């Protein structure tokens, strides 16, 4: 059997009951391919339509691939695997994206960009037609999630979740995309950024979709899924940043309360407040440990790319240094606890100043618990760093 001839472009549309708008989208895409003189195809990744979308697509000259696994991401992954084009331009089949204006995407792809993102937002030169985007998406969801994406991953895209985008099939294979739902859009941009692929941007116009039914997108549910995915792919922001903040702030406040109570704006901060700050230190150190655990595991499993800075830190902070550091913290706490016991003995183990004693005991037990966390975290990191099953993990303690 002769293999199908490779093509330059596949215009891919996921489809689930899009009969109302599918024909218009296919006709625009076919016209673009013809006008640009490309060897291309229109591919419909059908995800179980029951409204005649499949037959309609075939009558319009599109190729249809059935994707049994449910979900936006599943449909697109199945379509990308079946695409015959060197480049793929994907977009929704609801007529909100104008497939007759794909020439800027082709120009960027010809310039060598691995991923070309459409930008609907005015800050990136895009246009949103009246009624095309709900206010909570335009003013809350999209700006917030796009900002988080740029901060967490240093991604240049202004519109992190635009559904109209182009990419080379080779670059997509490097991304190793896995998600099945709406977070597929985030995964593609995040992995392209983390793997150092070149990302371009094209301003586009978002039109009001032509369907009479509600969209498949569920604002709060899918927004949370995008945010959750970003957090899981960024242990620095999920664990390390809050961990450092809690540890440093808690330690500074405990030190300030060590000698005596403080009065601030009419509030008296004493031993009870110190206990709260001690809790912050313990939670913070645990989050820092989680950040290290997650980073080592994710790099070893190929979920995150190798991090030279991270490797250098742990070449220096090996198991022995980690254990010694933890022991030093533990002993410091032990000495403070001994001092508290001696203070109690001076009172013949009877009643003593409650606040004064707690200002000794709370820092002591906090240091003892922190030291134990550091010791066992060092051992666990070394376990994660072991070479197992023929796999070479990142350099770790």
C-alpha positions in Angstrom: 0.0 0.0 0.0 1.4 3.4 -1.0 1.7 5.9 1.9 -0.2 9.2 1.5 1.8 12.0 0.0 3.1 14.4 2.7 1.4 17.8 2.7 2.5 21.3 3.7 -0.5 22.1 5.9 -3.2 20.5 7.9 -6.0 22.7 9.2 -7.4 20.8 12.2 -10.7 21.4 13.8 -12.0 19.4 16.8 -15.7 18.6 16.5 -18.5 17.6 18.7 -21.9 18.3 17.2 -20.9 21.4 15.2 -23.2 21.0 12.2 -24.5 24.5 12.5 -21.1 26.1 11.8 -18.9 23.3 10.4 -19.6 23.9 6.7 -18.6 27.6 6.9 -15.4 26.8 8.7 -14.4 24.1 6.2 -15.2 26.3 3.2 -13.1 29.1 4.6 -10.2 26.8 5.3 -10.3 25.2 1.9 -10.4 28.6 0.2 -7.3 29.7 2.2 -5.4 26.6 1.2 -6.2 27.2 -2.5 -5.5 30.9 -2.4 -2.2 30.4 -0.7 -1.2 27.7 -3.2 -0.5 25.2 -0.5 -0.7 21.4 -0.6 -3.0 21.0 2.3 -6.0 19.3 3.9 -8.8 20.1 6.2 -9.0 17.5 9.0 -11.9 17.1 11.3 -11.2 15.3 14.6 -14.7 14.1 15.5 -15.3 13.3 19.2 -18.6 11.5 18.9 -20.9 13.8 17.0 -24.5 12.7 16.7 -25.9 15.7 14.6 -24.6 14.7 11.2 -21.3 16.7 11.5 -19.3 13.8 10.1 -21.3 13.4 6.9 -21.4 17.1 6.4 -17.7 17.4 6.8 -17.1 14.6 4.2 -19.5 16.3 1.7 -17.5 19.5 2.1 -14.3 17.7 1.1 -12.7 17.4 4.6 -11.0 14.3 5.9 -12.5 13.0 9.2 -10.8 11.0 11.9 -12.8 9.5 14.7 -11.3 10.0 18.2 -13.0 7.8 20.7 -11.3 9.2 23.8 -13.5 12.1 25.1 -12.3 15.6 25.7 -11.0 18.7 23.8 -7.4 17.6 24.3 -8.1 14.0 23.3 -9.7 15.2 20.1 -6.8 17.5 19.2 -4.1 14.9 20.1 -5.9 12.3 17.8 -6.1 14.9 15.0 -2.5 15.9 15.3 -1.4 12.2 15.2 -3.4 11.8 12.0 -2.4 15.0 10.3 -0.4 14.7 7.1 0.8 18.3 7.0 4.3 19.5 7.9 2.5 22.3 9.7 -0.8 22.2 11.6 -3.1 25.1 12.2 -5.8 24.3 14.8 -8.9 26.2 15.7 -12.5 25.6 16.9 -15.2 24.7 14.5 -17.7 27.2 15.9 -16.9 30.0 13.3 -15.4 32.2 16.0 -12.0 32.0 14.2 -11.7 33.1 10.6 -9.9 30.3 8.7 -9.8 32.5 5.6 -7.1 34.7 7.3 -4.4 32.2 8.1 -1.7 33.7 5.9 0.1 35.4 8.9 0.4 32.1 10.6 1.9 30.5 7.5 4.4 33.4 7.2 5.5 32.9 10.8 5.9 29.2 10.3 7.9 29.7 7.2 10.2 32.0 9.2 11.0 29.0 11.4 8.7 29.6 14.5 7.8 26.3 16.2 4.6 27.6 17.6 2.5 30.6 16.4 -0.1 31.8 18.8 -3.1 33.8 17.8 -3.8 36.8 20.0 -7.4 38.0 20.5 -6.6 40.5 23.2 -6.3 44.2 22.3 -3.0 44.4 24.3 -1.5 42.1 21.7 -3.1 43.8 18.7 -6.1 41.5 18.5 -9.8 42.4 18.2 -12.8 41.0 20.1 -16.0 41.6 18.3 -19.1 42.5 20.4 -20.6 39.5 22.1 -17.6 37.3 21.1 -16.2 36.8 24.6 -18.0 36.8 28.0 -16.9 39.6 30.3 -15.5 37.2 32.9 -13.2 35.6 30.3 -12.1 39.0 28.8 -11.5 40.9 32.0 -10.8 38.1 34.6 -10.0 34.7 33.3 -7.9 35.3 30.3 -5.8 38.2 31.6 -5.2 36.5 35.0 -4.2 33.1 33.5 -2.1 34.7 30.8 -0.3 36.8 33.4 0.4 33.8 35.5 1.7 31.9 32.5 4.1 34.7 31.6 5.3 35.0 35.2 5.6 31.3 36.0 7.1 30.2 32.7 8.4 33.4 31.1 6.2 32.7 28.1 6.0 35.6 25.5 2.3 34.8 24.5 -0.1 37.6 25.4 -3.1 35.4 24.9 -2.3 32.1 26.6 -5.5 30.3 25.8 -6.3 31.4 22.2 -7.6 28.3 20.4 -6.3 29.4 17.0 -2.6 28.5 16.7 -0.2 27.0 14.3 2.8 24.7 14.9 5.1 22.3 13.1 4.2 18.7 13.7 7.9 18.0 14.5 7.8 20.6 17.3 4.5 19.1 18.6 6.2 15.7 18.9 8.9 17.2 21.1 6.2 18.6 23.5 4.8 15.1 24.2 1.4 16.4 25.0 -0.7 14.3 27.4 -3.8 16.2 28.7 -7.3 15.3 27.6 -9.4 18.3 28.5 -9.4 22.0 28.0 -6.0 22.4 29.8 -4.5 21.0 26.6 -4.2 24.6 25.4 -2.0 25.5 28.5 0.1 22.3 28.2 1.1 23.2 24.6 2.3 26.7 25.5 4.0 25.7 28.7 5.9 22.7 27.2 6.9 24.7 24.1 8.3 27.4 26.4 10.1 25.0 28.7 11.7 23.1 25.8 13.0 26.4 24.4 10.9 26.2 21.2 10.5 29.5 19.3 7.1 31.1 19.8 5.6 33.8 17.6 2.3 35.7 17.9 -0.3 36.9 15.3 -3.1 39.3 16.2 -6.5 38.0 15.2 -10.1 38.9 15.4 -12.4 36.8 17.5 -16.0 36.7 16.2 -19.2 35.7 18.0 -19.6 32.0 17.4 -22.4 30.9 15.2 -24.0 28.2 17.3 -27.4 28.4 18.9 -26.4 26.2 21.8 -24.1 27.0 24.7 -20.4 26.4 24.2 -18.7 23.3 25.5 -16.4 25.5 27.7 -17.4 25.7 31.4 -15.8 28.9 32.7 -15.0 28.2 36.3 -14.4 24.5 36.0 -12.1 24.8 33.0 -10.4 27.9 34.4 -9.5 26.0 37.5 -8.2 23.1 35.3 -5.9 25.6 33.5 -4.7 27.1 36.8 -4.2 23.7 38.4 -2.1 22.6 35.4 0.1 25.7 35.6 0.7 25.2 39.3 1.6 21.5 38.9 4.1 22.4 36.3 5.7 25.1 38.4 6.9 23.7 41.8 8.8 27.0 42.3 5.5 29.0 42.6 3.4 26.2 44.1 5.8 25.2 46.9 9.0 27.1 46.9 7.9 30.8 46.9 5.2 30.4 49.6 7.6 28.1 51.6 10.3 30.7 51.6 7.9 33.5 52.5 6.4 31.5 55.5 9.8 30.4 56.7 11.6 33.8 56.6 8.6 35.8 57.8 7.9 33.3 60.6 11.5 33.2 61.7 11.8 37.0 61.8 8.7 37.4 63.8 9.6 34.7 66.3 13.0 36.4 66.8 11.3 39.7 67.4 9.1 38.1 70.1 11.9 36.1 71.7 12.9 38.6 74.3 9.6 40.2 75.1 6.1 40.9 74.0 5.4 43.5 71.3 2.7 46.2 71.1 1.7 47.2 67.6 -1.2 49.6 66.9 -2.8 48.6 70.1 -2.4 44.9 69.6 -0.3 42.9 72.1 1.8 40.1 70.5 3.0 37.5 72.9 3.7 33.8 73.3 0.5 32.8 71.5 1.4 34.8 68.5 4.9 33.2 68.6 3.3 29.8 68.4 1.5 30.8 65.2 4.8 32.0 63.7 6.4 28.7 64.7 3.6 27.0 62.8 4.4 29.1 59.8 8.1 28.1 60.0 7.2 24.4 60.0 4.8 24.7 57.2 7.3 26.8 55.2 10.1 24.3 55.6 7.8 21.5 54.6 6.8 23.4 51.4 10.5 24.0 50.5 11.1 20.3 50.9 8.1 19.5 48.7 9.5 21.9 46.0 12.7 19.9 46.0 11.0 16.5 45.9 8.7 17.6 43.1 11.5 19.1 41.0 13.7 16.0 41.3 10.8 13.6 40.5 9.5 15.7 37.6 13.0 16.0 36.0 13.6 12.3 36.4 10.3 11.4 34.8 10.8 13.9 31.9 7.9 16.1 33.0 10.2 19.1 33.4 13.4 19.8 31.5 16.8 19.5 33.3 17.7 22.6 35.4 21.5 23.3 35.5 21.1 25.8 38.5 19.1 23.2 40.4 21.7 20.5 39.7 24.6 22.8 40.8 22.8 23.6 44.1 22.4 19.9 44.9 25.9 19.0 43.8 27.0 21.2 46.7 24.2 20.4 49.1 24.7 16.6 49.2 23.2 14.1 51.6 26.0 14.5 54.2 25.7 18.3 54.2 22.0 18.2 54.5 22.1 15.8 57.4 24.7 17.9 59.2 22.7 21.0 58.7 19.6 19.3 60.1 21.5 18.0 63.1 22.9 21.5 63.8 19.3 22.9 63.8 18.1 20.0 66.0 20.9 20.5 68.5 20.2 24.2 68.6 16.6 23.5 69.5 17.8 20.9 72.0 20.0 23.4 73.8 17.2 25.9 74.0 14.8 23.3 75.4 17.5 22.4 78.0 17.6 26.1 78.9 13.9 26.1 79.4 14.1 23.0 81.6 16.8 24.6 83.7 14.7 27.7 84.1 11.8 25.5 85.3 14.2 23.7 87.7 15.1 27.0 89.3 11.5 27.3 90.3 11.7 23.7 91.8 9.5 22.5 88.8 6.6 24.6 90.2 4.6 27.4 88.7 6.6 29.8 86.5 5.8 32.7 84.2 3.7 31.2 81.5 4.7 33.7 78.7 8.3 33.8 79.6 8.7 30.0 79.5 6.8 29.7 76.3 9.1 32.2 74.6 11.8 29.6 75.4 9.9 26.4 74.6 8.2 27.5 71.3 11.4 28.4 69.4 13.1 25.2 70.9 10.4 22.8 69.6 10.2 24.6 66.3 14.0 24.2 65.8 13.8 20.5 66.8 11.0 19.8 64.4 12.6 21.7 61.6 15.9 19.9 62.1 14.2 16.5 61.9 12.4 17.6 58.7 15.8 18.7 57.1 17.4 15.4 58.1 14.7 13.1 56.7 14.1 15.4 53.6 17.8 15.0 52.8 17.5 11.2 52.9 14.4 11.2 50.8 16.0 13.4 48.2 18.8 11.0 48.0 16.3 8.1 47.5 14.7 10.1 44.7 18.1 10.6 43.1 19.0 6.9 43.0 19.5 5.4 39.5 16.7 2.9 39.2 15.3 0.8 36.3 18.1 1.9 34.0 17.0 5.5 34.2 19.5 8.3 34.8 17.9 11.0 37.0 19.2 14.5 37.5 22.1 15.1 39.8 20.6 15.3 43.3 21.9 14.9 46.8 
